[in-house]
């Protein structure tokens, strides 16, 4: 069976064009529907844990800077 329209919440602490481009890759198709996830890590994790969201993405504040410097830039994926 095909999986579509999974409810996704996002915390983008980088808030840069680079991080927004990454998020566009997640939401630019029918796989994910971006939903409000709150403004804190605890709210996002609670919503995933409680089944309000099927997935969450957390992008750290140094994401774009690390990529620009040629370093690894981690993101966190939370799944229900």
PDB file of N, CA, C and O in Angstrom:
ATOM      1  N   UNK A   1       0.828  -1.199   0.000  1.00  0.00           N
ATOM      2  CA  UNK A   1       0.000   0.000   0.000  1.00  0.00           C
ATOM      3  C   UNK A   1       0.871   1.260   0.000  1.00  0.00           C
ATOM      4  O   UNK A   1       1.936   1.307   0.614  1.00  0.00           O
ATOM      5  N   UNK A   2       0.395   2.240  -0.686  1.00  0.00           N
ATOM      6  CA  UNK A   2       1.096   3.519  -0.780  1.00  0.00           C
ATOM      7  C   UNK A   2       0.789   4.371   0.447  1.00  0.00           C
ATOM      8  O   UNK A   2      -0.350   4.429   0.910  1.00  0.00           O
ATOM      9  N   UNK A   3       1.815   5.027   0.961  1.00  0.00           N
ATOM     10  CA  UNK A   3       1.649   5.896   2.127  1.00  0.00           C
ATOM     11  C   UNK A   3       1.700   7.346   1.645  1.00  0.00           C
ATOM     12  O   UNK A   3       2.651   7.751   0.976  1.00  0.00           O
ATOM     13  N   UNK A   4       0.676   8.120   1.987  1.00  0.00           N
ATOM     14  CA  UNK A   4       0.615   9.531   1.618  1.00  0.00           C
ATOM     15  C   UNK A   4       0.013  10.335   2.760  1.00  0.00           C
ATOM     16  O   UNK A   4      -0.671   9.801   3.633  1.00  0.00           O
ATOM     17  N   UNK A   5       0.282  11.603   2.728  1.00  0.00           N
ATOM     18  CA  UNK A   5      -0.321  12.569   3.639  1.00  0.00           C
ATOM     19  C   UNK A   5      -0.069  12.245   5.106  1.00  0.00           C
ATOM     20  O   UNK A   5      -0.976  12.314   5.936  1.00  0.00           O
ATOM     21  N   UNK A   6       1.182  11.889   5.413  1.00  0.00           N
ATOM     22  CA  UNK A   6       1.564  11.710   6.807  1.00  0.00           C
ATOM     23  C   UNK A   6       1.650  13.079   7.470  1.00  0.00           C
ATOM     24  O   UNK A   6       2.184  14.027   6.894  1.00  0.00           O
ATOM     25  N   UNK A   7       1.128  13.172   8.666  1.00  0.00           N
ATOM     26  CA  UNK A   7       1.141  14.449   9.392  1.00  0.00           C
ATOM     27  C   UNK A   7       2.540  14.704   9.942  1.00  0.00           C
ATOM     28  O   UNK A   7       3.058  13.922  10.738  1.00  0.00           O
ATOM     29  N   UNK A   8       3.147  15.814   9.505  1.00  0.00           N
ATOM     30  CA  UNK A   8       4.526  16.167   9.842  1.00  0.00           C
ATOM     31  C   UNK A   8       4.559  17.482  10.605  1.00  0.00           C
ATOM     32  O   UNK A   8       3.911  18.455  10.220  1.00  0.00           O
ATOM     33  N   UNK A   9       5.317  17.499  11.684  1.00  0.00           N
ATOM     34  CA  UNK A   9       5.582  18.728  12.424  1.00  0.00           C
ATOM     35  C   UNK A   9       7.058  19.070  12.306  1.00  0.00           C
ATOM     36  O   UNK A   9       7.893  18.177  12.162  1.00  0.00           O
ATOM     37  N   UNK A  10       7.384  20.347  12.366  1.00  0.00           N
ATOM     38  CA  UNK A  10       8.763  20.795  12.149  1.00  0.00           C
ATOM     39  C   UNK A  10       9.151  21.835  13.176  1.00  0.00           C
ATOM     40  O   UNK A  10       8.364  22.714  13.526  1.00  0.00           O
ATOM     41  N   UNK A  11      10.382  21.718  13.652  1.00  0.00           N
ATOM     42  CA  UNK A  11      11.030  22.788  14.411  1.00  0.00           C
ATOM     43  C   UNK A  11      12.283  23.171  13.630  1.00  0.00           C
ATOM     44  O   UNK A  11      13.221  22.379  13.539  1.00  0.00           O
ATOM     45  N   UNK A  12      12.308  24.351  13.078  1.00  0.00           N
ATOM     46  CA  UNK A  12      13.442  24.818  12.287  1.00  0.00           C
ATOM     47  C   UNK A  12      14.165  25.907  13.063  1.00  0.00           C
ATOM     48  O   UNK A  12      13.863  27.093  12.931  1.00  0.00           O
ATOM     49  N   UNK A  13      15.130  25.478  13.880  1.00  0.00           N
ATOM     50  CA  UNK A  13      15.901  26.436  14.679  1.00  0.00           C
ATOM     51  C   UNK A  13      16.939  27.168  13.838  1.00  0.00           C
ATOM     52  O   UNK A  13      17.494  28.169  14.291  1.00  0.00           O
ATOM     53  N   UNK A  14      17.211  26.699  12.635  1.00  0.00           N
ATOM     54  CA  UNK A  14      18.151  27.358  11.736  1.00  0.00           C
ATOM     55  C   UNK A  14      17.484  28.545  11.046  1.00  0.00           C
ATOM     56  O   UNK A  14      18.069  29.622  10.931  1.00  0.00           O
ATOM     57  N   UNK A  15      16.255  28.330  10.590  1.00  0.00           N
ATOM     58  CA  UNK A  15      15.451  29.369   9.945  1.00  0.00           C
ATOM     59  C   UNK A  15      16.243  30.125   8.880  1.00  0.00           C
ATOM     60  O   UNK A  15      16.330  31.352   8.896  1.00  0.00           O
ATOM     61  N   UNK A  16      16.810  29.362   7.963  1.00  0.00           N
ATOM     62  CA  UNK A  16      17.614  29.916   6.880  1.00  0.00           C
ATOM     63  C   UNK A  16      17.063  29.417   5.543  1.00  0.00           C
ATOM     64  O   UNK A  16      16.270  28.476   5.516  1.00  0.00           O
ATOM     65  N   UNK A  17      17.471  30.031   4.447  1.00  0.00           N
ATOM     66  CA  UNK A  17      17.043  29.509   3.147  1.00  0.00           C
ATOM     67  C   UNK A  17      17.443  28.036   2.957  1.00  0.00           C
ATOM     68  O   UNK A  17      16.710  27.270   2.332  1.00  0.00           O
ATOM     69  N   UNK A  18      18.591  27.650   3.489  1.00  0.00           N
ATOM     70  CA  UNK A  18      19.052  26.266   3.351  1.00  0.00           C
ATOM     71  C   UNK A  18      18.111  25.306   4.086  1.00  0.00           C
ATOM     72  O   UNK A  18      17.745  24.261   3.548  1.00  0.00           O
ATOM     73  N   UNK A  19      17.725  25.657   5.300  1.00  0.00           N
ATOM     74  CA  UNK A  19      16.829  24.780   6.051  1.00  0.00           C
ATOM     75  C   UNK A  19      15.430  24.773   5.434  1.00  0.00           C
ATOM     76  O   UNK A  19      14.757  23.743   5.424  1.00  0.00           O
ATOM     77  N   UNK A  20      15.002  25.909   4.928  1.00  0.00           N
ATOM     78  CA  UNK A  20      13.689  25.950   4.270  1.00  0.00           C
ATOM     79  C   UNK A  20      13.686  25.114   2.994  1.00  0.00           C
ATOM     80  O   UNK A  20      12.679  24.489   2.663  1.00  0.00           O
ATOM     81  N   UNK A  21      14.807  25.099   2.277  1.00  0.00           N
ATOM     82  CA  UNK A  21      14.915  24.243   1.086  1.00  0.00           C
ATOM     83  C   UNK A  21      14.816  22.777   1.463  1.00  0.00           C
ATOM     84  O   UNK A  21      14.163  21.999   0.767  1.00  0.00           O
ATOM     85  N   UNK A  22      15.457  22.395   2.554  1.00  0.00           N
ATOM     86  CA  UNK A  22      15.366  21.012   3.017  1.00  0.00           C
ATOM     87  C   UNK A  22      13.924  20.650   3.354  1.00  0.00           C
ATOM     88  O   UNK A  22      13.440  19.585   2.969  1.00  0.00           O
ATOM     89  N   UNK A  23      13.249  21.524   4.064  1.00  0.00           N
ATOM     90  CA  UNK A  23      11.856  21.260   4.433  1.00  0.00           C
ATOM     91  C   UNK A  23      10.956  21.203   3.209  1.00  0.00           C
ATOM     92  O   UNK A  23       9.982  20.450   3.192  1.00  0.00           O
ATOM     93  N   UNK A  24      11.265  21.980   2.197  1.00  0.00           N
ATOM     94  CA  UNK A  24      10.488  21.932   0.963  1.00  0.00           C
ATOM     95  C   UNK A  24      10.595  20.564   0.303  1.00  0.00           C
ATOM     96  O   UNK A  24       9.658  20.117  -0.358  1.00  0.00           O
ATOM     97  N   UNK A  25      11.734  19.898   0.479  1.00  0.00           N
ATOM     98  CA  UNK A  25      11.892  18.540  -0.047  1.00  0.00           C
ATOM     99  C   UNK A  25      10.930  17.579   0.652  1.00  0.00           C
ATOM    100  O   UNK A  25      10.408  16.659   0.022  1.00  0.00           O
ATOM    101  N   UNK A  26      10.696  17.785   1.933  1.00  0.00           N
ATOM    102  CA  UNK A  26       9.761  16.942   2.680  1.00  0.00           C
ATOM    103  C   UNK A  26       8.314  17.225   2.284  1.00  0.00           C
ATOM    104  O   UNK A  26       7.506  16.303   2.168  1.00  0.00           O
ATOM    105  N   UNK A  27       7.993  18.485   2.081  1.00  0.00           N
ATOM    106  CA  UNK A  27       6.590  18.869   1.918  1.00  0.00           C
ATOM    107  C   UNK A  27       6.191  19.148   0.476  1.00  0.00           C
ATOM    108  O   UNK A  27       5.036  19.484   0.215  1.00  0.00           O
ATOM    109  N   UNK A  28       7.109  19.020  -0.454  1.00  0.00           N
ATOM    110  CA  UNK A  28       6.818  19.333  -1.847  1.00  0.00           C
ATOM    111  C   UNK A  28       6.193  18.184  -2.612  1.00  0.00           C
ATOM    112  O   UNK A  28       6.258  18.146  -3.840  1.00  0.00           O
ATOM    113  N   UNK A  29       5.594  17.258  -1.905  1.00  0.00           N
ATOM    114  CA  UNK A  29       4.954  16.113  -2.557  1.00  0.00           C
ATOM    115  C   UNK A  29       3.748  15.703  -1.706  1.00  0.00           C
ATOM    116  O   UNK A  29       3.368  16.420  -0.780  1.00  0.00           O
ATOM    117  N   UNK A  30       3.165  14.583  -2.011  1.00  0.00           N
ATOM    118  CA  UNK A  30       1.986  14.141  -1.271  1.00  0.00           C
ATOM    119  C   UNK A  30       2.323  13.241  -0.090  1.00  0.00           C
ATOM    120  O   UNK A  30       1.419  12.749   0.585  1.00  0.00           O
ATOM    121  N   UNK A  31       3.604  13.017   0.169  1.00  0.00           N
ATOM    122  CA  UNK A  31       3.987  12.129   1.264  1.00  0.00           C
ATOM    123  C   UNK A  31       3.694  12.751   2.626  1.00  0.00           C
ATOM    124  O   UNK A  31       3.198  12.069   3.523  1.00  0.00           O
ATOM    125  N   UNK A  32       3.999  14.051   2.791  1.00  0.00           N
ATOM    126  CA  UNK A  32       3.812  14.710   4.077  1.00  0.00           C
ATOM    127  C   UNK A  32       2.889  15.916   3.955  1.00  0.00           C
ATOM    128  O   UNK A  32       2.896  16.630   2.952  1.00  0.00           O
ATOM    129  N   UNK A  33       2.106  16.122   4.989  1.00  0.00           N
ATOM    130  CA  UNK A  33       1.319  17.343   5.159  1.00  0.00           C
ATOM    131  C   UNK A  33       1.873  18.059   6.377  1.00  0.00           C
ATOM    132  O   UNK A  33       1.855  17.511   7.479  1.00  0.00           O
ATOM    133  N   UNK A  34       2.360  19.268   6.194  1.00  0.00           N
ATOM    134  CA  UNK A  34       2.929  20.045   7.285  1.00  0.00           C
ATOM    135  C   UNK A  34       1.814  20.588   8.166  1.00  0.00           C
ATOM    136  O   UNK A  34       0.897  21.255   7.687  1.00  0.00           O
ATOM    137  N   UNK A  35       1.901  20.295   9.458  1.00  0.00           N
ATOM    138  CA  UNK A  35       0.895  20.746  10.418  1.00  0.00           C
ATOM    139  C   UNK A  35       1.561  21.549  11.524  1.00  0.00           C
ATOM    140  O   UNK A  35       2.763  21.403  11.744  1.00  0.00           O
ATOM    141  N   UNK A  36       0.814  22.392  12.222  1.00  0.00           N
ATOM    142  CA  UNK A  36       1.380  23.130  13.348  1.00  0.00           C
ATOM    143  C   UNK A  36       1.942  22.163  14.393  1.00  0.00           C
ATOM    144  O   UNK A  36       1.302  21.177  14.760  1.00  0.00           O
ATOM    145  N   UNK A  37       3.142  22.468  14.855  1.00  0.00           N
ATOM    146  CA  UNK A  37       3.790  21.563  15.800  1.00  0.00           C
ATOM    147  C   UNK A  37       4.168  22.225  17.113  1.00  0.00           C
ATOM    148  O   UNK A  37       4.811  21.599  17.956  1.00  0.00           O
ATOM    149  N   UNK A  38       3.782  23.472  17.300  1.00  0.00           N
ATOM    150  CA  UNK A  38       4.166  24.185  18.515  1.00  0.00           C
ATOM    151  C   UNK A  38       5.536  24.820  18.340  1.00  0.00           C
ATOM    152  O   UNK A  38       6.157  24.720  17.281  1.00  0.00           O
ATOM    153  N   UNK A  39       5.990  25.470  19.392  1.00  0.00           N
ATOM    154  CA  UNK A  39       7.262  26.190  19.318  1.00  0.00           C
ATOM    155  C   UNK A  39       8.347  25.580  20.185  1.00  0.00           C
ATOM    156  O   UNK A  39       9.385  26.202  20.409  1.00  0.00           O
ATOM    157  N   UNK A  40       8.120  24.371  20.674  1.00  0.00           N
ATOM    158  CA  UNK A  40       9.128  23.774  21.543  1.00  0.00           C
ATOM    159  C   UNK A  40       9.320  22.299  21.217  1.00  0.00           C
ATOM    160  O   UNK A  40       8.438  21.636  20.673  1.00  0.00           O
ATOM    161  N   UNK A  41      10.491  21.818  21.564  1.00  0.00           N
ATOM    162  CA  UNK A  41      10.822  20.419  21.355  1.00  0.00           C
ATOM    163  C   UNK A  41       9.870  19.518  22.139  1.00  0.00           C
ATOM    164  O   UNK A  41       9.426  18.486  21.635  1.00  0.00           O
ATOM    165  N   UNK A  42       9.564  19.909  23.359  1.00  0.00           N
ATOM    166  CA  UNK A  42       8.675  19.078  24.179  1.00  0.00           C
ATOM    167  C   UNK A  42       7.274  18.990  23.573  1.00  0.00           C
ATOM    168  O   UNK A  42       6.645  17.933  23.631  1.00  0.00           O
ATOM    169  N   UNK A  43       6.781  20.079  22.997  1.00  0.00           N
ATOM    170  CA  UNK A  43       5.467  20.043  22.350  1.00  0.00           C
ATOM    171  C   UNK A  43       5.493  19.142  21.113  1.00  0.00           C
ATOM    172  O   UNK A  43       4.577  18.348  20.902  1.00  0.00           O
ATOM    173  N   UNK A  44       6.537  19.266  20.301  1.00  0.00           N
ATOM    174  CA  UNK A  44       6.654  18.432  19.107  1.00  0.00           C
ATOM    175  C   UNK A  44       6.720  16.952  19.491  1.00  0.00           C
ATOM    176  O   UNK A  44       5.997  16.134  18.922  1.00  0.00           O
ATOM    177  N   UNK A  45       7.571  16.606  20.442  1.00  0.00           N
ATOM    178  CA  UNK A  45       7.697  15.194  20.823  1.00  0.00           C
ATOM    179  C   UNK A  45       6.400  14.666  21.425  1.00  0.00           C
ATOM    180  O   UNK A  45       6.047  13.509  21.196  1.00  0.00           O
ATOM    181  N   UNK A  46       5.688  15.483  22.185  1.00  0.00           N
ATOM    182  CA  UNK A  46       4.409  15.055  22.752  1.00  0.00           C
ATOM    183  C   UNK A  46       3.394  14.781  21.654  1.00  0.00           C
ATOM    184  O   UNK A  46       2.661  13.793  21.710  1.00  0.00           O
ATOM    185  N   UNK A  47       3.351  15.662  20.649  1.00  0.00           N
ATOM    186  CA  UNK A  47       2.396  15.472  19.552  1.00  0.00           C
ATOM    187  C   UNK A  47       2.702  14.203  18.752  1.00  0.00           C
ATOM    188  O   UNK A  47       1.783  13.517  18.305  1.00  0.00           O
ATOM    189  N   UNK A  48       3.976  13.889  18.570  1.00  0.00           N
ATOM    190  CA  UNK A  48       4.334  12.648  17.879  1.00  0.00           C
ATOM    191  C   UNK A  48       3.975  11.453  18.767  1.00  0.00           C
ATOM    192  O   UNK A  48       3.367  10.491  18.298  1.00  0.00           O
ATOM    193  N   UNK A  49       4.341  11.515  20.022  1.00  0.00           N
ATOM    194  CA  UNK A  49       4.068  10.422  20.965  1.00  0.00           C
ATOM    195  C   UNK A  49       2.574  10.164  21.109  1.00  0.00           C
ATOM    196  O   UNK A  49       2.150   9.012  21.196  1.00  0.00           O
ATOM    197  N   UNK A  50       1.773  11.230  21.134  1.00  0.00           N
ATOM    198  CA  UNK A  50       0.325  11.090  21.324  1.00  0.00           C
ATOM    199  C   UNK A  50      -0.433  10.781  20.032  1.00  0.00           C
ATOM    200  O   UNK A  50      -1.651  10.606  20.060  1.00  0.00           O
ATOM    201  N   UNK A  51       0.273  10.711  18.900  1.00  0.00           N
ATOM    202  CA  UNK A  51      -0.363  10.353  17.645  1.00  0.00           C
ATOM    203  C   UNK A  51      -1.002  11.509  16.884  1.00  0.00           C
ATOM    204  O   UNK A  51      -1.677  11.289  15.878  1.00  0.00           O
ATOM    205  N   UNK A  52      -0.796  12.737  17.355  1.00  0.00           N
ATOM    206  CA  UNK A  52      -1.311  13.889  16.615  1.00  0.00           C
ATOM    207  C   UNK A  52      -0.504  14.127  15.338  1.00  0.00           C
ATOM    208  O   UNK A  52      -1.010  14.679  14.361  1.00  0.00           O
ATOM    209  N   UNK A  53       0.760  13.700  15.368  1.00  0.00           N
ATOM    210  CA  UNK A  53       1.654  13.763  14.210  1.00  0.00           C
ATOM    211  C   UNK A  53       2.275  12.386  14.021  1.00  0.00           C
ATOM    212  O   UNK A  53       2.557  11.685  14.993  1.00  0.00           O
ATOM    213  N   UNK A  54       2.486  12.001  12.765  1.00  0.00           N
ATOM    214  CA  UNK A  54       3.184  10.738  12.514  1.00  0.00           C
ATOM    215  C   UNK A  54       4.700  10.915  12.500  1.00  0.00           C
ATOM    216  O   UNK A  54       5.442   9.955  12.707  1.00  0.00           O
ATOM    217  N   UNK A  55       5.157  12.139  12.258  1.00  0.00           N
ATOM    218  CA  UNK A  55       6.588  12.389  12.179  1.00  0.00           C
ATOM    219  C   UNK A  55       6.899  13.823  12.577  1.00  0.00           C
ATOM    220  O   UNK A  55       6.049  14.710  12.501  1.00  0.00           O
ATOM    221  N   UNK A  56       8.132  14.023  13.000  1.00  0.00           N
ATOM    222  CA  UNK A  56       8.620  15.357  13.320  1.00  0.00           C
ATOM    223  C   UNK A  56      10.038  15.509  12.803  1.00  0.00           C
ATOM    224  O   UNK A  56      10.791  14.536  12.739  1.00  0.00           O
ATOM    225  N   UNK A  57      10.399  16.715  12.439  1.00  0.00           N
ATOM    226  CA  UNK A  57      11.753  17.032  11.985  1.00  0.00           C
ATOM    227  C   UNK A  57      12.258  18.197  12.822  1.00  0.00           C
ATOM    228  O   UNK A  57      11.570  19.205  12.988  1.00  0.00           O
ATOM    229  N   UNK A  58      13.478  18.044  13.351  1.00  0.00           N
ATOM    230  CA  UNK A  58      14.109  19.108  14.131  1.00  0.00           C
ATOM    231  C   UNK A  58      15.419  19.467  13.434  1.00  0.00           C
ATOM    232  O   UNK A  58      16.298  18.624  13.256  1.00  0.00           O
ATOM    233  N   UNK A  59      15.529  20.731  13.048  1.00  0.00           N
ATOM    234  CA  UNK A  59      16.738  21.244  12.401  1.00  0.00           C
ATOM    235  C   UNK A  59      17.411  22.196  13.384  1.00  0.00           C
ATOM    236  O   UNK A  59      16.810  23.174  13.831  1.00  0.00           O
ATOM    237  N   UNK A  60      18.663  21.897  13.712  1.00  0.00           N
ATOM    238  CA  UNK A  60      19.395  22.683  14.702  1.00  0.00           C
ATOM    239  C   UNK A  60      19.802  24.059  14.205  1.00  0.00           C
ATOM    240  O   UNK A  60      19.786  24.317  13.001  1.00  0.00           O
ATOM    241  N   UNK A  61      20.166  24.944  15.123  1.00  0.00           N
ATOM    242  CA  UNK A  61      20.487  26.329  14.764  1.00  0.00           C
ATOM    243  C   UNK A  61      21.746  26.472  13.906  1.00  0.00           C
ATOM    244  O   UNK A  61      21.899  27.474  13.206  1.00  0.00           O
ATOM    245  N   UNK A  62      22.646  25.493  13.948  1.00  0.00           N
ATOM    246  CA  UNK A  62      23.902  25.576  13.197  1.00  0.00           C
ATOM    247  C   UNK A  62      23.845  24.829  11.861  1.00  0.00           C
ATOM    248  O   UNK A  62      24.874  24.660  11.207  1.00  0.00           O
ATOM    249  N   UNK A  63      22.675  24.389  11.458  1.00  0.00           N
ATOM    250  CA  UNK A  63      22.521  23.557  10.265  1.00  0.00           C
ATOM    251  C   UNK A  63      23.149  24.191   9.025  1.00  0.00           C
ATOM    252  O   UNK A  63      24.022  23.583   8.406  1.00  0.00           O
ATOM    253  N   UNK A  64      22.736  25.369   8.657  1.00  0.00           N
ATOM    254  CA  UNK A  64      23.230  26.020   7.431  1.00  0.00           C
ATOM    255  C   UNK A  64      24.714  26.363   7.535  1.00  0.00           C
ATOM    256  O   UNK A  64      25.459  26.190   6.570  1.00  0.00           O
ATOM    257  N   UNK A  65      25.145  26.845   8.688  1.00  0.00           N
ATOM    258  CA  UNK A  65      26.558  27.218   8.868  1.00  0.00           C
ATOM    259  C   UNK A  65      27.459  25.997   8.702  1.00  0.00           C
ATOM    260  O   UNK A  65      28.506  26.078   8.059  1.00  0.00           O
ATOM    261  N   UNK A  66      27.053  24.867   9.283  1.00  0.00           N
ATOM    262  CA  UNK A  66      27.859  23.650   9.176  1.00  0.00           C
ATOM    263  C   UNK A  66      27.919  23.154   7.732  1.00  0.00           C
ATOM    264  O   UNK A  66      28.982  22.747   7.264  1.00  0.00           O
ATOM    265  N   UNK A  67      26.794  23.184   7.025  1.00  0.00           N
ATOM    266  CA  UNK A  67      26.799  22.765   5.622  1.00  0.00           C
ATOM    267  C   UNK A  67      27.705  23.665   4.790  1.00  0.00           C
ATOM    268  O   UNK A  67      28.478  23.184   3.961  1.00  0.00           O
ATOM    269  N   UNK A  68      27.607  24.961   5.015  1.00  0.00           N
ATOM    270  CA  UNK A  68      28.423  25.914   4.260  1.00  0.00           C
ATOM    271  C   UNK A  68      29.914  25.687   4.518  1.00  0.00           C
ATOM    272  O   UNK A  68      30.742  25.910   3.634  1.00  0.00           O
ATOM    273  N   UNK A  69      30.250  25.244   5.729  1.00  0.00           N
ATOM    274  CA  UNK A  69      31.643  24.976   6.088  1.00  0.00           C
ATOM    275  C   UNK A  69      32.104  23.597   5.622  1.00  0.00           C
ATOM    276  O   UNK A  69      33.249  23.212   5.861  1.00  0.00           O
ATOM    277  N   UNK A  70      31.216  22.849   4.954  1.00  0.00           N
ATOM    278  CA  UNK A  70      31.582  21.529   4.462  1.00  0.00           C
ATOM    279  C   UNK A  70      31.559  20.459   5.531  1.00  0.00           C
ATOM    280  O   UNK A  70      32.147  19.392   5.356  1.00  0.00           O
ATOM    281  N   UNK A  71      30.886  20.732   6.634  1.00  0.00           N
ATOM    282  CA  UNK A  71      30.801  19.775   7.737  1.00  0.00           C
ATOM    283  C   UNK A  71      29.453  19.064   7.714  1.00  0.00           C
ATOM    284  O   UNK A  71      28.519  19.496   7.038  1.00  0.00           O
ATOM    285  N   UNK A  72      29.369  17.980   8.456  1.00  0.00           N
ATOM    286  CA  UNK A  72      28.093  17.289   8.604  1.00  0.00           C
ATOM    287  C   UNK A  72      27.129  18.168   9.385  1.00  0.00           C
ATOM    288  O   UNK A  72      27.512  18.834  10.347  1.00  0.00           O
ATOM    289  N   UNK A  73      25.898  18.160   8.966  1.00  0.00           N
ATOM    290  CA  UNK A  73      24.856  18.935   9.657  1.00  0.00           C
ATOM    291  C   UNK A  73      23.714  17.979   9.979  1.00  0.00           C
ATOM    292  O   UNK A  73      23.028  17.483   9.085  1.00  0.00           O
ATOM    293  N   UNK A  74      23.529  17.737  11.239  1.00  0.00           N
ATOM    294  CA  UNK A  74      22.526  16.769  11.671  1.00  0.00           C
ATOM    295  C   UNK A  74      21.130  17.360  11.719  1.00  0.00           C
ATOM    296  O   UNK A  74      20.939  18.545  11.993  1.00  0.00           O
ATOM    297  N   UNK A  75      20.159  16.498  11.445  1.00  0.00           N
ATOM    298  CA  UNK A  75      18.774  16.797  11.729  1.00  0.00           C
ATOM    299  C   UNK A  75      18.235  15.624  12.527  1.00  0.00           C
ATOM    300  O   UNK A  75      18.785  14.524  12.464  1.00  0.00           O
ATOM    301  N   UNK A  76      17.191  15.842  13.259  1.00  0.00           N
ATOM    302  CA  UNK A  76      16.557  14.775  14.018  1.00  0.00           C
ATOM    303  C   UNK A  76      15.203  14.467  13.406  1.00  0.00           C
ATOM    304  O   UNK A  76      14.426  15.368  13.092  1.00  0.00           O
ATOM    305  N   UNK A  77      14.932  13.179  13.243  1.00  0.00           N
ATOM    306  CA  UNK A  77      13.643  12.723  12.742  1.00  0.00           C
ATOM    307  C   UNK A  77      12.955  11.962  13.864  1.00  0.00           C
ATOM    308  O   UNK A  77      13.521  11.029  14.433  1.00  0.00           O
ATOM    309  N   UNK A  78      11.738  12.362  14.173  1.00  0.00           N
ATOM    310  CA  UNK A  78      10.927  11.687  15.185  1.00  0.00           C
ATOM    311  C   UNK A  78       9.798  10.953  14.462  1.00  0.00           C
ATOM    312  O   UNK A  78       9.116  11.528  13.615  1.00  0.00           O
ATOM    313  N   UNK A  79       9.611   9.678  14.805  1.00  0.00           N
ATOM    314  CA  UNK A  79       8.574   8.882  14.146  1.00  0.00           C
ATOM    315  C   UNK A  79       7.657   8.248  15.178  1.00  0.00           C
ATOM    316  O   UNK A  79       8.087   7.855  16.262  1.00  0.00           O
ATOM    317  N   UNK A  80       6.379   8.158  14.816  1.00  0.00           N
ATOM    318  CA  UNK A  80       5.406   7.472  15.657  1.00  0.00           C
ATOM    319  C   UNK A  80       5.358   6.022  15.216  1.00  0.00           C
ATOM    320  O   UNK A  80       4.603   5.230  15.780  1.00  0.00           O
TER     321      UNK A  80
END
